[in-house]
Amino acid sequence: MTVTPIAQTGRMSTSTVQFAHAARTLTAAARAQGLVGPSFRCPPRLRGVDRSLRRRADGGVVAVRLRGRPSSAVIADMIEGVIVVNDLPPPAATRLRTELWELLAPGAAPPAGGAARVA
C-alpha cells in the first residue's frame, strides 16, 4: 500500500481530504491485522470536544474535530480510536500505536505515553 504521510504535506492543520485518507489507511491497516476498523467522521456531534467515540455492534465510530488543531493531534485521536474500539491491552496497544504512527507519519514519534483514551 502506498501512503503519502500527512506529516509530509507541509500543512499544520488537517484538511478533510487528509482526514479521509488517514481514515481509509487506518481502517485498512486494522483490518489487515484482524482487528475491527472503526468508521471515522468529523466533527464530533458533541459540542466542545475534540474527539468522541460511539460503540456499535460492528465496532464503533470515532469522531474528530479538525478545525484549529494540528495534524499530529488529529492523527493521535484517530489512532487512539482504533485502539479503544478494539479494546487492546497495553503491550498490544503500544505496538499497534507505533505501527500506525509509522504508517501515517514516518519518522514522527507517537506522543509520550500514548494518547488519552477516547471519551
Secondary structure, DSSP 8 states (H G I E B T S, - for coil): -----GGGS--SB--HHHHHHHHHHHHHHHHHTTS---EEESS-SSTT-SEEEEEETTEEEEEE--TT-BHHHHHHHHHHHHHHHTT--HHHHHHHHHHHHHHHSTT----TT------
